[in-house]
Amino acid sequence: MKKNVSAGKKKSMAFEIFRNTFLVGALVYFVCSAVFIDQLYKYFEQQIFRELETEAELAIQGYRKGGIDFVQGIDIRNRITLIDSGGNVLFDNHADYAEMENHLEREEVSEALKKGKGYSSRYSVTLMKKSLYAAIRMDENTIMRVSCDQHTVGILVFGMSQPLLLLFVIALIISGVIATLLAKQITESINKIDLDNPRDCQVYEELKPFTERIADENYEKSQREEIRHQFTANVSHELKTPLTSISGFAELMKDGSVDNQTMMDFAGDIYNESQRLIVLVNDIIKLSRLDEQSISLEKTRINLKEIAQSVCETLHQAAQKKDVTVNLIGTDGFISGVPQVITEMVYNLCDNAIKYNRQGGRIDIAVSVNAADGTVTLSVKDTGIGIPENARERVFERFYCVDKSRSKQVGGTGLGLSIVKHGAKYHNARIYLDSTEGVGSKFTVVFPAE
C-alpha cells in the first residue's frame, strides 16, 4: 500500500514568506538590471552616432580643402566611405571600393539624400556585432559616410558579468535578510494571538478577518455547548418522569398490595408511560440526525400535496376522536427534498394542530406554488388554543411547552416543532408563525424552487 508522502510534509509559513520575498527580490533585480543595461546600451549608441557625425563633418571639411587625397591620408580606425548621388562608391578606406555594390538602397544613404543626414544600424548575428552608420550630404552629388562596429547587448552583458553577479549576490543576501525578518515578525504576531479572546489582541489589519473568524467559531462552540448542556438536562428530566412512574407502579404491583382492577389500571398507566418514552426517544433520534445532518437519503422530487394527503389519512382516527375536521386544498407542489424528513415535518404540524385544537375544531391545510419565483408553500391553520405572544419566539426550542400539563395530557414531547424547524433548515426553507391566543395558529413553511 502506497503512503501519501505529500500529506506528511509539514509546511512552514515562515519559509513560504522567505521564499516568496526572496523570489520577488530576485525578479526585481533582473528586471532592473535588464532595464539598466538596455538604457545604458542606448545611451552609448547615441553617443557613438554623435561622434560619427562629428567625424563625418571633419572629413567633409578636409575633403573640401584637400580633395580625395586628404581623405585617403586620414589615419582613423573608423570606416570612411564616399558615395555619389547614384549610390556608387567613390572611396572606402577599409575595402576595394571598385568591387563594392551600389549603396543607393542603404537606409542611411537614402535618408541623407532626402534630409541631409542619415543614420542606421545593422546586426551581424554571426560576429555578435552591430555596425552603426552616419551619413552627411556634402553637396548635391556626394555623401560622406562614417561607420564603426559596436558590440551587441550580449557582449556587453558578458563583459559586465562579474560586477552583475556580485550585485546579484548582494541583492539576494539583502532580500533574504529582509524576508527572514519579515517572516519572523509576522509569525510572532500570529503566535501571540490569544485564541480564547482573539478580539482583544493587537494584530495587523490583514489578520483581523482571521481573528474575527476565530472569535465567531468560539462563540458558536460555546453556543453549541450550552445547547448540548440544556438538551442533556431536558432529556434527563423528560426520561426520568415516565421512568419514575413506571418504577412506582411496578413496585406496588410487585408487593401484591393491589387488587386485580387496580393492577389492570397500573398496567395501562405503565403502557401509556412506555409509549410516551418510545415517542420521546424516536423524536430525540430524529432531531439528533437533523442536527448533525447525518441523513443518508438523497433528495428527490416530491409532491408536497401528496405527502400532506398521506399525513391526513394517517391522522384521520386521531382527528375523529377530537371531532376535528381536516380540510386539504391547493395544487400539486413539487420540491426537492428527503421524503422521510418532509413527512415528519408535515406530520408534526398536523399532529400539533389536532392535539391542541378544541373539540369540534377545524384544520385547513393548503399547498400553493408561487408562479413568480417557483417557491412552494405549505400552510397548516387550526382553530385551537393559540400561542401567547410571549411564547411565540420559544415554541421551536427543544422541550419547550406553553402548557406543560396540557402537553403531558395530550402526549406531547416538546420536540415536534423543533423537528419542523431543523427539517426546514435542512431543506433551506423558511417558517412563519401567525397565532392569536384563544383563536388559533397558522404555521407556514416556504420551500425554495426545485
Secondary structure as UniProt FT lines:
FT   HELIX           5..8
FT   HELIX           13..66
FT   HELIX           68..73
FT   STRAND          79..84
FT   TURN            85..86
FT   STRAND          89..92
FT   HELIX           97..99
FT   TURN            104..105
FT   HELIX           107..115
FT   STRAND          117..124
FT   TURN            125..128
FT   STRAND          129..137
FT   STRAND          142..151
FT   HELIX           153..159
FT   HELIX           161..191
FT   HELIX           198..200
FT   HELIX           205..207
FT   HELIX           208..255
FT   HELIX           260..291
FT   TURN            292..293
FT   STRAND          300..303
FT   HELIX           304..314
FT   HELIX           316..321
FT   TURN            322..323
FT   STRAND          325..330
FT   STRAND          334..337
FT   HELIX           339..355
FT   TURN            359..360
FT   STRAND          362..369
FT   TURN            371..373
FT   STRAND          376..382
FT   HELIX           389..391
FT   TURN            392..396
FT   TURN            398..399
FT   HELIX           404..410
FT   HELIX           416..426
FT   TURN            427..428
FT   STRAND          430..436
FT   TURN            437..439
FT   STRAND          440..447
//
